[in-house]
């Protein structure tokens, strides 16, 4: 839930002052290559926005960032491409990627020394 009162924004039970919102903008400006999750964690660390056990309130911070972007207050970095797919494209198949010979029979028969 997001509401605004006298230059403050309320998200997930926390009011953010105008200065804190300026700090969020500065963090985004300073770290343009961070992923959205890394950015949210950085904001949490800088604003000391944590749960009672000390963990960053990353999900709540993501809500804040998305709301601020919807209002036009910030521009979030573009979503990063999936790195897993990039690595798959670089695999070269050869001797070491061929399927192994099919093994048939019970484990006992295969492992017994008499064969």
Backbone torsions as a table, in degrees:
resi	resn	phi	psi	omega
1	UNK	NA	132.0	-179.2
2	UNK	-125.6	128.6	175.7
3	UNK	-138.3	158.8	178.7
4	UNK	-125.2	129.1	177.1
5	UNK	-133.4	119.8	175.0
6	UNK	45.8	59.0	178.7
7	UNK	64.0	19.9	174.3
8	UNK	-117.0	149.3	177.9
9	UNK	-117.6	135.3	178.1
10	UNK	-107.0	121.7	176.5
11	UNK	-137.0	125.7	176.2
12	UNK	49.0	44.9	174.4
13	UNK	82.9	7.3	179.2
14	UNK	-124.3	132.3	173.4
15	UNK	-88.1	133.2	176.9
16	UNK	-109.4	125.9	179.3
17	UNK	-76.8	168.6	177.1
18	UNK	-60.3	-38.0	178.7
19	UNK	-64.7	-41.6	178.5
20	UNK	-64.3	-38.1	178.4
21	UNK	-67.3	-35.8	174.6
22	UNK	-65.5	-37.6	176.9
23	UNK	-62.8	-40.0	177.5
24	UNK	-60.6	-45.6	178.8
25	UNK	-60.7	-40.7	-179.7
26	UNK	-67.2	-39.6	177.6
27	UNK	-61.3	-44.1	179.0
28	UNK	-62.6	-40.3	179.7
29	UNK	-66.9	-39.3	-175.9
30	UNK	-75.1	-27.4	-174.9
31	UNK	-126.1	65.5	-174.9
32	UNK	-70.0	-16.2	-176.0
33	UNK	-98.1	1.4	178.3
34	UNK	-72.6	147.2	172.2
35	UNK	-68.9	166.3	-178.6
36	UNK	-60.2	-41.4	179.2
37	UNK	-66.9	-42.7	177.6
38	UNK	-63.5	-38.0	178.0
39	UNK	-63.7	-45.3	178.9
40	UNK	-61.4	-42.1	178.1
41	UNK	-63.9	-38.8	178.5
42	UNK	-65.3	-42.0	176.8
43	UNK	-61.8	-46.3	179.0
44	UNK	-57.6	-44.7	-179.3
45	UNK	-62.6	-42.9	-177.0
46	UNK	-74.1	-29.6	179.5
47	UNK	-98.6	3.7	-178.2
48	UNK	52.2	48.4	-179.7
49	UNK	-100.1	93.2	-174.0
50	UNK	-132.4	162.4	175.1
51	UNK	-77.5	169.9	178.4
52	UNK	-56.9	-27.4	178.8
53	UNK	-90.3	7.5	173.1
54	UNK	93.0	2.8	179.1
55	UNK	-84.0	148.4	177.7
56	UNK	-62.0	143.0	176.4
57	UNK	-89.3	64.5	-173.0
58	UNK	-60.3	-45.9	-178.2
59	UNK	-62.0	-42.6	178.8
60	UNK	-66.3	-38.5	179.3
61	UNK	-66.0	-37.7	175.9
62	UNK	-60.6	-38.4	176.1
63	UNK	-62.1	-44.5	178.8
64	UNK	-59.2	-48.9	-178.0
65	UNK	-61.1	-42.2	-179.8
66	UNK	-67.2	-38.5	178.0
67	UNK	-65.5	-42.5	179.1
68	UNK	-65.1	-35.5	177.1
69	UNK	-68.6	-41.5	178.4
70	UNK	-60.6	-35.1	178.8
71	UNK	-77.1	-11.3	-178.2
72	UNK	85.3	10.6	-179.1
73	UNK	-76.5	-29.6	-179.4
74	UNK	-139.4	164.2	171.2
75	UNK	-122.9	117.1	-178.9
76	UNK	-79.0	152.9	177.4
77	UNK	-63.4	151.8	177.9
78	UNK	-62.9	148.8	178.6
79	UNK	-62.4	134.1	-178.8
80	UNK	-77.7	148.0	179.7
81	UNK	-70.2	153.4	180.0
82	UNK	-68.2	114.8	-176.3
83	UNK	-68.5	-26.6	-179.4
84	UNK	-62.2	-44.3	-179.1
85	UNK	-65.3	-35.1	178.4
86	UNK	-61.8	-42.3	-178.3
87	UNK	-68.7	-35.4	-179.7
88	UNK	-63.8	-33.1	-179.4
89	UNK	-67.9	-19.9	-176.0
90	UNK	-96.2	-1.9	-179.7
91	UNK	-72.4	129.8	176.3
92	UNK	-108.0	120.7	-179.1
93	UNK	-80.3	138.6	-179.2
94	UNK	-162.0	-151.6	-176.8
95	UNK	-55.1	-43.0	-174.7
96	UNK	-78.2	-9.9	179.7
97	UNK	-108.0	3.6	177.7
98	UNK	-70.9	149.1	177.1
99	UNK	-64.8	146.0	178.0
100	UNK	-73.9	165.3	177.8
101	UNK	-64.9	140.6	179.5
102	UNK	-65.4	131.8	178.3
103	UNK	-107.4	126.2	179.8
104	UNK	-122.3	147.9	177.3
105	UNK	118.2	175.9	-179.9
106	UNK	-81.8	158.0	178.1
107	UNK	-61.3	-41.4	-179.7
108	UNK	-59.2	-45.4	-178.6
109	UNK	-66.9	-37.2	-178.4
110	UNK	-72.0	-37.8	-176.5
111	UNK	-86.0	-18.6	-177.5
112	UNK	-71.8	138.7	-176.6
113	UNK	-66.4	-23.3	-177.2
114	UNK	-81.8	-10.7	171.6
115	UNK	75.4	NA	NA
